[in-house]
């Protein structure tokens, strides 16, 4: 498959600390691509560069053949890239439906005239946003909690809600930062089914995750980072048995 996302020779320093060193990676369209590695490997730094929260010191990011390195996160979102965050970021006081509708508006740019029309009830942007939000809520299996305040949701439901909100912007590439964090085994199984359903809907996924059983069961390709360098890449079974990966996680025998 042709790559939807290409990470080319990306480097990032924080003062004297080299977080990433000439990282290369390709994410194929229609795949679930996992990014793993020990703590401090550079996963979150790379994730933040891809989503536009950080700029690299070198290299470039290419999405569907278009280099977009250095663009603002809102412009990257309009290109068709959406993400969640490791720490849940929901708008308290709004219902589940209202939170997901925010994601619908994030993917549009009506301009001043369009916003004035919407203010006076002209046009159907709001109805379209509601319809799209309902579809995404149904996709993640939360229709029964439609008008629930987010403060009453479990952590697992909050994470599913964030995924629905990200999907509401209509992305081609969905970035997920540790979506299984804090979930029990049953919830992880449900998450696995949801991620496969999203892939079946034609959306490519790139995820950072520490839950190895989840990664090994759903990922098409796994890229392993250690100390800011790619040390292995390939199908889950090949990566799992790679001696460099075993060493990075468990340490070498002296």
PyMOL commands that set and color helices and strands:
alter all, ss='L'
color gray80, all
select helices_A, chain A and resi 43-50+73-79+96-106+111-119+125-139+143-145+150-152+155-167+185-200+212-218+236-240+243-250
alter helices_A, ss='H'
color red, helices_A
select strands_A, chain A and resi 3-14+17-28+32-36+58-63+66-67+81-83+173-177+204-208+221-226+229-234
alter strands_A, ss='S'
color yellow, strands_A
deselect
rebuild
show_as cartoon
